[in-house]
């Protein structure tokens, strides 16, 4: 497995297999990308070492949609 973390706030993972008697690598997948939200000092808490300023929580995204659905239901 190889990962690359120099693309801003994302970590890219790739899985490879050694083929041809160790002469080359072949990507076997799956590919995966993780977007960093926060990095804590401890395992699951503590001081925040990094916080992604561009991250938007799902509730912030869905809140305007919920309000518009409620207003449509009230008028319809």
C-alpha positions as CSV (number, residue, x, y, z in Angstrom):
1,X,0.0,0.0,0.0
2,X,1.2,3.5,-0.9
3,X,-0.2,6.7,0.4
4,X,0.4,10.4,-0.6
5,X,-0.5,13.2,1.7
6,X,0.8,16.3,-0.1
7,X,-2.4,17.4,-1.8
8,X,-3.7,19.9,0.7
9,X,-6.1,18.3,3.1
10,X,-6.6,14.9,1.4
11,X,-4.7,11.6,1.8
12,X,-4.6,9.4,-1.3
13,X,-4.3,5.6,-0.9
14,X,-3.3,3.1,-3.7
15,X,-2.8,-0.7,-3.4
16,X,0.0,-2.3,-5.5
17,X,1.2,-5.9,-6.1
18,X,4.7,-6.8,-7.0
19,X,4.8,-8.7,-10.3
20,X,7.5,-10.0,-12.7
21,X,9.9,-11.4,-10.1
22,X,9.9,-8.1,-8.3
23,X,10.7,-6.0,-11.4
24,X,7.5,-3.9,-11.5
25,X,4.4,-2.9,-9.6
26,X,0.8,-3.3,-10.7
27,X,-2.0,-1.3,-9.1
28,X,-4.6,-3.8,-7.8
29,X,-7.0,-1.3,-6.2
30,X,-9.1,-0.2,-4.6
31,X,-8.3,3.5,-4.7
32,X,-9.3,5.5,-1.7
33,X,-9.2,9.2,-0.8
34,X,-9.7,10.5,2.8
35,X,-10.5,14.2,3.5
36,X,-9.1,15.4,6.8
37,X,-11.5,17.1,9.1
38,X,-9.5,17.3,12.4
39,X,-6.4,15.9,13.9
40,X,-6.3,15.6,17.6
41,X,-3.4,15.3,20.0
42,X,-4.8,12.1,21.5
43,X,-6.4,9.1,19.8
44,X,-10.0,10.4,20.0
45,X,-9.7,13.8,21.7
46,X,-7.5,16.3,23.2
47,X,-6.1,19.5,21.8
48,X,-6.9,20.1,18.1
49,X,-3.7,20.1,16.1
50,X,-5.3,20.7,12.7
51,X,-8.8,21.7,11.6
52,X,-9.9,21.8,8.0
53,X,-11.2,25.3,7.3
54,X,-13.1,24.2,4.2
55,X,-15.0,21.4,5.8
56,X,-18.8,21.9,6.0
57,X,-20.8,19.6,8.2
58,X,-23.7,17.6,6.7
59,X,-26.2,19.3,8.9
60,X,-25.2,22.8,7.6
61,X,-25.8,21.5,4.0
62,X,-29.1,19.8,4.7
63,X,-30.6,22.5,6.9
64,X,-31.6,24.8,4.0
65,X,-33.0,21.9,2.2
66,X,-35.1,20.8,5.2
67,X,-36.5,24.4,5.5
68,X,-37.4,24.6,1.9
69,X,-39.2,21.2,2.1
70,X,-41.1,22.3,5.2
71,X,-42.2,25.5,3.5
72,X,-43.4,23.6,0.4
73,X,-45.3,21.2,2.6
74,X,-47.0,24.0,4.4
75,X,-48.1,25.8,1.2
76,X,-49.1,22.6,-0.7
